[in-house]
Amino acid sequence: MTKLRGVIAAAATPLREDLSIDLDALVSHCAHLLGDGGCDGINLLGTTGEATSFPVDQRIAAMRVIATSGLPLSRFMVGTGAAALDDAVALTRTAKELGFAGALLLPPFYYKGIGADDLVAYVRAVIERVGADGLPLYLYHFPANSGVPYGPEAVARLREAYPRTVLGLKDSSGDLDYSAGLARDLPGFAVFPSAESAIGRAAELGFAGCISATANVTGPFAQAALTALTAEARASGLAAAVAIRAEIAKFPLVAAVKEALAIRSGLPGWRRLVPPLSVLSSEQSGRLAEALRQVTPAT
């Protein structure tokens, strides 16, 4: 089973005027990210990809288009979390059947105060309904949005129960101690923090890489931070990736990533978001464009 590693972009999702997924543009964007975009892999239909704003049929259609695009599914994980158990099962089953290298599962995110026992029971239900054999499952820890953390106890229990299925975790909490603790305590478990700054400590703390929204823009610099031949080049790449992320993060993240893509590509369609998310104002766009000009090294 292919293991995902390195710089993984949480891909933004291009939209048509009716706010449905622009499937052709999505394939083109993913191809760019895996090529000149500098990324080792793609997290399709995650938070940055506005996944929970789309109905299950649109999410599955996007998965099928990527699966038949000729792009290497060994370099893709796909978000399969949903509020309804049956929807999460349907999405996770599709990811397995199509051959994605990972299904990234949010916890059940409507009911709060869920303890470790109930969280483990939920993930067990998804795994047992889909079938553990051949299912590459990654947990998605984003308590600021989901309201339900994947606590270390629950993660350890799931890893012990399904060592060939529960392969890793994306940590969008920003708590590096949490990520480092999982990497330390669960040998072979792939932990991906969500910011490029973690790349600088990936070898030290045992991270498998990072899964970042801003890698839609920072990918070549993040890749240099991870794999450049000299320490100087790695440091330069890291500094650029961190600086670009810092400017984007001054604004609502999904809108700012899409604005940065519109600025870079000249394609205004990138500015479409599904409500309740909204685009940056013209004043915000101007400030972001100027900031990106200031911090992006010449290539």
N, C-alpha and C positions, 0 to 999 in steps of 0.2 A: 504494500500500500504506500502510495506516494506521500511523503511528509512535506507539508508546507513550511517554508522558512524564508527569512530575509525581509526585504521591504515589500509590504503588501499595501496596496492602495484600497481604502474603503471608497469604492468608485461612486462618483456622483451619477445620477440617472438623468439623461436628457429627456425632455418632454415635448410632445406635440402641443399645438395651440389649445387642444381640448384637454390638456393635462394628462393624457394617457402616455405610456412609455413610448418613446421614439426608438423602436427596436433597431433600425439600421444605424442610427447614430450611436446607440449603445454599443453595438459591435465595433464600430469604428473607434470609439473612445477606449474600449478595452484593448483593442489591437495597439493603439498608441501607447497606452500605459505599459504594456508588455514589451514594447519596442523602445522607441526614443524616449518614452516616459520613464524609463529606468527602473521599473518595478519587477520584482521576482514573482509577484502574484497579485491577485485581485480578490477583494471581499465584495462580491456582488450583492446588491440589495440589502445593505446594512442600514444603519441610521443615516449616514451621509447619503445613501441611495434612496432615502425616503420610503423604505420598504413597507412600513406599517401604514402608509397612506394609500397603498394600492390593494385592490381586492385580490384574492387568492388566484383567480384565473389569469390576471395580468402578470402576477409574479411568476406563475408557472410558464406563461408564454415567453417571458423574458429568459427564464432558465432554458427553455427549449431552443430558443434562437441562439443563445450562446453555445449550447451543446452541439448544435449543427453548423456552427460558423466556421469550423476548422481551427479555432483557437484551442490551445491545449488545456483541457479540463484539469489536468494535473496541477495547474497553477491557479485554480479557482476554488475559493470557498463561497458559499452562498447563504445569506440569512434566511432562516426558516422559522423564526419565532413568530407567534401569533397569540392573541388573547384566548382564542378558543382552542381547546386541545385537538379537536379533529382537524382544524386548519393547520396547526403545527405539524401534526402527523402527515397530512397530505403533502405539505411542502417538503418535509424531511424525507418522506418516501420518494418524492420526485427527484430530489437531489441525489439520493442513493441510486435510483434506477438509471438516471442519466449519466452517472459516473463522475460527479463533482468530487474534488479531493477533500472537501469538507462541507458539512452542514453546520452553520453557526446558530445555536439555539439560545434565544432569550429565555429568561424565566417567565412564568406566567405573570403578567405585569399589570393586572387590574386589582386583584385582591392584595392588600398589604399585610404585613405582620406574619408572613408565611415562615414557619420554622424549618429547620434542616430536614426533619422527617418528611414534611409535606413536600418540600422542594425536591428531595430525592425521589419521593413517590411519583411526582409529576414527570421527572426526566425518565424514570423507569418506565412509566406508562408510554411515553413517546417511543423509547427504544424498543419495548416489547411489541408495540403495535406495528412499528416499521420493520423490525427484525434486526437484531444486533449484528448478524453476520454480514460483513462487508460494509457496514455503516461507519464512516469516519465523522465522528461528532465532536464539535468544539463548543464550549460553553461561552456565553456572552455576558460578561459582568459589567453592567452599566447602571449601578443603583441610582444615580442622579436622575435617569430617565425612567427606568423600569420600576423603581421603588422597592425592588426585591433583589438583594445581593446574593451572589453565589458565595456564601461564606466558606472559609477554608475547610470546615468539617464536612459540609455537603460535597464539596469538590473532591476531597480525599475519599469519601465513601463511594462516590460514583466512579472514580478512577479505580478503586479496588474491585468494585463489582464488575466493571466493564473495561478491563485494561486494554483490550484490542479495539474498543469502540470509542471511549471518551479519551480523545487524543490530546486535547489542549484547551486553552482558554484565551479569549481576548479580554483584556482588562482596560476598560474605558473609565475607570474611577480616578486615574491619575495618582493612585497610591502605590509608589514604587516599592514600598516595603511589603505590601500585599503580594504584588507580582513576584518579587524576589523570594518571598517565603514559599510560595507554591513551587517555583522552579527548584528551590533547595530541597523541599520536603517530598516532592513527587518526581523521582528520577525518570527521565524520558518523556515527561509531560511538557508539551510545547506551550510556553507562555509568551503572549504577545502584548506588551504595553501599547498604548495608543498614540504615543508622541515620539517624534523623531529623536528627541533628546535621549531616549533610552538606548538608542543604538550605541552611544558612546560607552555604555556599561554592559552591553549585551554579553560579551565574553566573560566579564567578571561575574555577572549575576545569573548567567545561564539562560538568558532569553533566546527564543527562537528567531527573534526579529522584532518588527513592530507592524501594527496594522493601523494606518493613520488616514484620517480624512484629508489632511493637507498633502499627503503623498500624491494626490491628483496633480499637484503643482510642484512639489519638492522632490519628486521621485529620483531624478538624476543626481541631485545633491545628497539625498539620503543613501543612494546606492554607493556613491563615492565614500561616504562616511563609513560604510560597512566593508567595502571591498577594495578600495584604492590601495595601491602597492606601497605607498609611503605613509608614514605617520603624519607628515605635513599635509598631504592630500586628503587623508581621512579627516583630519581636524578642520581643514578648510571646507570640505563637504558638509560636515556636521554643523559648523557655524552658519553656513548659508541656509541649510534646511531649518535649523532652529529659528533663525532670524525671520525667514519667510513665514513660518508657522505663527510666530509671535504677532506679526502684523495681521494675518488673516484672523487670528483668534481675538482680535480687538472688536470684532463684529459677530453677530450671530453666525455660528460656524457653517451650517449647511448653505445659507445664503451667500456667505463670503467665499466659500469654495467655488460655488457656481459663478459668482461674480468674477473671481480670479480666472476661471476657465473662459468666461466671456471676454475678459480683457486680453488674455493670452491668444485666444483663437480668433478673435474678431467676430464670433458667432453670437448674436444677441439672444438666440434661442436658449442658451445656457441659463439665462436669467429667469426662466420659468420654474416656479415651485408650486407644490400642491398646498392649498390652504390647510391649516392655519399659518404655515410658514409664508413669509413675505420677502420680496426682493429688497436689496439695499436701496436706500434713497440715492438720488443722483449725487448729492453731496457726499454720502458715504462711499459711493463708487469712486468718486474723484480722489478722495483721501486714500482709499485702498490702492488705486492705480499708482498714485505718486509714491506711496510707501513701498510697493513692490518694485518700482523702478529704482528706488534708492538701495534696497537690500539684496536684489538679485544680481549675482555676479554675471559678467559677460561670458557668453559661451561661444 
